[in-house]
Amino acid sequence: MTTSHGTTSLYGPLDDVSGDAGYADHPPRVGFFTDTSVCIGCKACEVACKEWNGLPEPGADALTLTGMSYDNTAALGADSWRHVAFIEQDVIREIADGEGPATRWLMSSDVCKHCTHAACLDVCPTGALVRTEFGTVIVQPDVCNGCAYCVSACPFGVIDRREDDGRAWKCTMCYDRLRGGLEPACAKACPTDSIQFGPLDELREIAQTRLAELHAAGQSEARLYGEDPDDGIGGAGAFFLLLDEPEVYGLPPDPVVTTRDLGSTWRWAGAAAAALAAGVAVAFAGRRP
């Protein structure tokens, strides 16, 4: 079902971000739904992403364990556009003769969120960051001047610069593959369908169904993260089903587009400057003989 504003779903109209970006005729907005409850931590997505996009090999220091988990990439970066987090938790579980301590692993493949309201797009002075016809956000490296405004603007700490050339890099959701009618390499390689790719409105409905299944199975802590168009970023193009609080996964609990108050800030700054100028004018006028 469509409206003049875009595709509708359980949440009502989705922002027509591609239309707002100037694409008169464009495909449906696509995205990722990452179901962390079925992630096995195999890192196939990381490898596929690196292979397809020709990302540089990590340095020698990056090939050692962090000491915090069985993870050797640690975070998203200019050379790691997918990152599988390994989170070890001590929990109490039912055992044969009662309850006792146990360990559970939470695994999640993180990626750029391709936000509806993307601060990186707002602050880029050269137009290196653009919205594609698929509703995704990409960096054009040949236009990037390395100013790093996008790095500080991203509320998720996704975008990073390479030390060798200073330019910003991040996930493109395999834009070249999308243009060829293919799904992104990470989703193609995922053996458990933890990473699902498709039209964003369909993924949101799939996610709601999966969440209901987990709640019915007694996993009351399961929750969706980034799927709500009414959140601080207008909903993410890459959202998640989590089994614990977002902070456990290194995600901000209530992300907000960092340029949200930029307009009002400039208005207040302008008003203050005008008031100062008026005060100076009055002061000089009062000195005239």
N, C-alpha and C positions, 0 to 999 in steps of 0.2 A: 504494500500500500504506500502511495506517495502523496505528498502535499506540495504546495508551492515552496515550502521551507526545506523539504528534503524527505528522506525515508522515515517512516514511523515504526515504532516497536512497542514493547511493553512500557517503555519510558516516555512515549510520546515522540514528537518530532526530533530527529537528530540534526545537529547543525550541519548545514550544507557547506562545509569548509572549502570544498573544491570550487563550488559556485561562487562563494565569497572571494576566492582567490582569482576569479576571472575566467574559469573554465565554463563556457556556455553549455557544452555537451560533454559529459564525463561519466565514467563508470561509477558504480556504488562505492562509497567509502569502505575501505578494507582495513583489517587490523589483525592483531594477535589476541587470542585468549589462552593464557598459560594456566593450566590446572596443576598446581604444585602437588596435589594429592597423589598423582600418578607419576611424578618425576622420579627417576631412579638414579639421577646423578651421573649418567654415563658420559656427559659432555659431548655427545655427538653433535649437538647444535653448535657448540663452540667451534669444533673442528670444521664442520660444514661451512660455517660463516667465514672462518679464516680462509679456507680453501677457495670458496667461490669469489670472495671479494679481494683475494690476494693480499691479505693483511700481513704486515711484517711479523716475523718470528719474535717472540719475547726474548729479552736479554737473559743472560745467565742467571741473574738474581731472581728473575720471575719464574724460573724452573724449580725453585725450592719451595717447600711447604711453608705456609705462613706461621705455623705454630699454634694457630687458632682452630684449624680444621684440616680436612684432607683436600683443601682447595689451594691451587698454586697460581691462580690468576687474580684472586683477591677482590677485584672490582672491575666495573666497566671502565673503558679508557679508549684512547685514540686507536689502539691496536687490538682491543678486545671489545667487540660490539655485542657479544653475548657473554654473559657470565653466570655460571651455575654455582650458586651458593650452597655450602654444606653447613648445616646448623645442628649441632649435637645438643640434646636436651636430656637432663635427668628428670624422670617422671615416675609416678607411682602407678603401677598397673596390677591387674588381677593376675595371680599366678595359681598354680595347682592347689596350694593350701592356704590361700588368702590373698593378701596384697603385699607387694614388695617393690623395691627400687628397680628401675629398668631404664634403658636408654632408647630414645627415639631420634631418628634423623629427619630433619626437614630439609628438603632440597627444592631449589627454585631457580629457574633460568631467567635472569633479569635481562632487560633490553631497554632501549629508548622508548618512551611512552607515546611519542607522536601525538602530543596533546592537542586538544581542540583549541584551547587558548594557549598558544606557545610563546613564551617569553623570548625564546631564542630568536624567533622571527621578528618580534617587536624591536629588539635592540640591534640587530645586524645592520651596520651602516652601508654595506656594499651590495646587499641583495644576494649574498652567497647562500643564505638560508632561504629556501622557497617551499611553498606548499605544492605538492604534485596533484595531478588529476585524480589520483587514488585517495587523496586526503592525507597522505603521509607528509612528513617533513624531512627534507634532505639538505645536505651541505654540498654546494658546488665548489670543489677545492680550487678550481682555476680562478674563482672570483674572491675567495677568502683572503683577507689581508692580515690575518693572525692577530686581530685586536683583542680577542678573547672576551668580548662583551657577552657572547652567548654562553661561555663557560660559567661566568658568575651569575648569569640570569637564570640558568636551568635549576628548578627547584629540586631536581633529583640527582644532580651532580653527574649527569650522563655524558655531556660533551667534554672533550679533552683535546689538548693540542699535542702534536708530535714535536719532540725536542729537536729533530733534525731540520724541520722546515717551518715550525711555528704555526702551521695551519690547524684548524679545528676539524675533527672527524667524529663520526658517529654512525649508528645503524641507518641504512637507507630503506629498510624493509625489502632489500634486493630489488630496487627500482627497475634495474635492467631486466630482471626475470619477470616482473609484473608486466612490463611492456611487451614481453614475449608470450604472455599468457601462462606463465609458470608460477608456482607458489614459491615463497622464499626458501632458501636453502636450509635454514634451521628447522622449519616446520616439516620440510620434506624428509629430513634425516631423523627426526624424533621417532624412536621406536615404540613409544607408548601413547602417542598422541597427546602428550602433555602440552605441547605447543600446537595450537589449532589456528589455522589461517582461513579467512573468508570475509564476506560482507559483515561489517561491524554490527549491524542490527541483528543479524542471525546469530552471531557469536554471543551477543548479550542474552538472547533467549536460551541458547544452549547452556550458558553459564548459570542462569537461574534454575534450570532443570537439574543440573549437576549439584548445585548448592542444596536444593531441596532433598536430593538423594542422600547427601552426606548428613544433613540434619536428621533425616528419618533413621539413619544408621547410628545415631547417637553422637555424631561429631558436631556438637553444638558450637564449638569454637570456630568452625569454618566460616569464612566470610569472603565477599568479593571486594576487590580493591581496584579503583580506577574506572569502574564501569558506569558510574552515575554521572549523567550530563549536568547535574546540578552541583557538582563538587567544585572545588576552587580552581580547577583547570578546564572545566567544561566537559569533563570525561576524557579518558585516555583512549588513544587508538590501539594501545597495547595494555590490556588489563589482566588481572590475576585472580585466581581463587587461592586464598591463603588458609593455613591451618592454625594460625596464631596471629597475634597482634602484628601490624605492619612493621613496627620498630624491631621486632625479632629478625626480620628479613633485611633490615637496614633501609627500610622505606619510611619516608615521613608520614605520620599518621593522618594529617590533614593538609595535603599539598595545595598551595595557592600560587597562581601565576604571579611571578615576582613583579610584573609591570602593572598589576591591577590598579594601584593607586597613583600611577605615574601622571595621569591627567590632572588629578586634583592637586598633586604635589607641585606641578608646574603652575597651576592657577594660584595657589597660595604663594609661591615664590614670586610670581608676577605682581600679585597684590602687594606683597611686602616691598618689592622694588619700587612700585609706584608710590607707596606711602613714604618710603625713604626719600625718593626724588622730590615729592611734594614738601616734605619737611625741610630738605635742604633749600628748596626754592623760597619757602617762607622765611627761613633763617637769613638768607642773603637779602631778601626784600626788606627785612626789618632793619638792616644795616644802612640802607640808603639814607643820605641826609635829607 
